[in-house]
């Protein structure tokens, strides 16, 4: 009995669930693409003009969705899995946007911190919704 508990405790150490992180990152990117397509169609076929706050809100909501997924899929430390998904998504989207000059600015670091906090919230929500 003591041996079984020791094995279970050693498995629940500070390990990352790489599959959960990759699934959360993939879901985040898919959500960003789908939201972009819907907004592009909406702007193209109507006279509606988008604003920066709405785009910012939708990008943050897609990161929260991916972080919730990663938090649900991870066995433990859901908040940390959420933060990793959020930071990786932010780094990937910055790299895709071809704006590497931002890495040195204070505004970029502030946005990275904000995205990490938002993703932490998503990871916590995902960890709370597990069965």
ABEGO torsion letter per residue (X at the ends): XAAAAAAAAAAABBBBBAAAAAAAAAAAAAAAAAAAAAAAAAAAABABBBBAAAAAAAAAAAAAAAAAAAAAABABGAAAAAAAAAAAAAAAAAAAAGBAAAAABAAAAAAAAAAAAAAAAAAAAAAAABX
